Amino acid sequence: MAASRNLFSLFHRHRVIPVEYLGPPSSALFSTQIVGDTPILVRDFIHKALYDPNVGYFSQKSASVGVLDSSIKFNRFEGRKAYMKHLDKIYKQSDVSWFTPVELFKPWYAHGIAESILRTTNLSVPLKIYEIGGGSGTCAKGILDYIKLNAPTRVYDNISYTSVEISSSLAAKQIQTVGEVESHLSKFRVEHRDATDRNGWGDVNEQPCWVIMLEVLDNLPHDLIYSENQTSPWMEVWVERKQGEKLSELYRPIEDSLIKSCIEILDMPDATAGGSRVSSAMKNIWAKVFPKPRWCWLPTGCMYYLLKFRNFYKFYMELYQRCL
Ligand SMILES: C[S@@+](CC[C@H](N)C(=O)[O-])C[C@H]1O[C@@H](n2cnc3c(N)ncnc32)[C@H](O)[C@@H]1O
């Protein structure tokens, strides 16, 4: 069975990737170039919309990650209301759609992470830090600054900080940000690649390391499943290009293994399960008479990453992640 619906309205209705977060829909974001002649799964569509080297949001916009010109002076605020007012002013003055916590609370947010690393790591071995999706490099710079000022010199001298960044413009921006302190540059390198590609990581290295990801797991592509009413089975959602230009959704029975395992892990209730035969017959009739279509976002990109890498980071795997 296949049916289609307008994709754009879905982005407005569902909460996992609110449209405000991505900024106003641009020709690049919803470019029909993203979808070729054959339909693609929603996660592949999102992946391309975000990271395609030519039309992707993070590749195209040099200011895709908001950067504050200077730190916010928190001690000058009288309270939360004053802070919110200031935030409002900052957003109005800037043309970026969002700032992340490490930017808004710079340098303190990164300093907090650095302090926690210093307190919990065996500093007799060289400190090895990986940051995935480092955005503008604010976290890397803050951590290196803090370690330079607060740790024994040998710890700073021997540190290795590797950033793995999918966007070429952000990779370049990170070198620029970290390079504001020249001595950091010999300790810092950026690998411009997709961190979810296992091949990029080479062999397992037994040396302890830290892995930092800020605002990344929830940025990994999601899938969407659909059910036409309260009792119909879930279908996987694909995106197709119709009549050359218009993008629409296509619903197919669930076959994708990632979607299947995500549904299993999330233990999503089957609407038809449970209850007597009479009550499920009633439910079916009710659903036919008053159908309520259902959609559900699945964090398949995040799940894929975590399943693939759970045995890879052998020692310290620290996910500083606000929400999933
Ligand atoms: C929302 S931004 C967060 C940036 C920064 N961590 C912060 O908190 O300000 C997401 C970042 O993750 C990067 N990213 C997303 N998926 C990635 C992947 N698969 N591999 C490497 N980097 C990725 C994006 O290019 C971007 O730099």
The ligand as a Tripos MOL2 file, in Angstrom:
@<TRIPOS>MOLECULE
LIG
   27    29     1     0     0
SMALL
NO_CHARGES

@<TRIPOS>ATOM
      1 C1         24.1100   21.5700   16.2860 C.3       1 LIG1
      2 S1         25.7500   21.6390   15.7640 S.3       1 LIG1
      3 C2         26.5630   21.6250   17.3510 C.3       1 LIG1
      4 C3         27.9160   22.2880   17.2910 C.3       1 LIG1
      5 C4         28.6710   22.3260   18.6150 C.3       1 LIG1
      6 N1         28.9120   21.0240   19.1440 N.3       1 LIG1
      7 C5         27.9340   23.1660   19.6160 C.2       1 LIG1
      8 O1         27.3990   22.6210   20.5780 O.co2     1 LIG1
      9 O2         27.9060   24.3930   19.4180 O.co2     1 LIG1
     10 C6         26.0470   19.9680   15.1760 C.3       1 LIG1
     11 C7         27.4710   19.7710   14.7300 C.3       1 LIG1
     12 O3         27.6610   18.3870   14.4570 O.3       1 LIG1
     13 C8         28.2720   18.2530   13.1780 C.3       1 LIG1
     14 N2         27.8920   16.9090   12.7120 N.ar      1 LIG1
     15 C9         26.6370   16.4390   12.5440 C.ar      1 LIG1
     16 N3         26.6580   15.1610   12.1230 N.ar      1 LIG1
     17 C10        27.9540   14.8010   12.0720 C.ar      1 LIG1
     18 C11        28.6120   13.5970   11.7190 C.ar      1 LIG1
     19 N4         27.9430   12.5350   11.3220 N.pl3     1 LIG1
     20 N5         29.9750   13.5570   11.7870 N.ar      1 LIG1
     21 C12        30.6750   14.6440   12.1870 C.ar      1 LIG1
     22 N6         30.1000   15.8320   12.5100 N.ar      1 LIG1
     23 C13        28.7570   15.9080   12.4670 C.ar      1 LIG1
     24 C14        27.6910   19.4440   12.4130 C.3       1 LIG1
     25 O4         28.4060   19.7730   11.2530 O.3       1 LIG1
     26 C15        27.8330   20.5190   13.4870 C.3       1 LIG1
     27 O5         29.1610   20.9780   13.6140 O.3       1 LIG1
@<TRIPOS>BOND
     1     1     2 1
     2     2     3 1
     3     2    10 1
     4     3     4 1
     5     4     5 1
     6     5     6 1
     7     5     7 1
     8     7     8 2
     9     7     9 1
    10    10    11 1
    11    11    12 1
    12    11    26 1
    13    12    13 1
    14    13    14 1
    15    13    24 1
    16    14    15 ar
    17    14    23 ar
    18    15    16 ar
    19    16    17 ar
    20    17    18 ar
    21    17    23 ar
    22    18    19 1
    23    18    20 ar
    24    20    21 ar
    25    21    22 ar
    26    22    23 ar
    27    24    25 1
    28    24    26 1
    29    26    27 1
@<TRIPOS>SUBSTRUCTURE
     1 LIG1         1 GROUP 0 **** ****
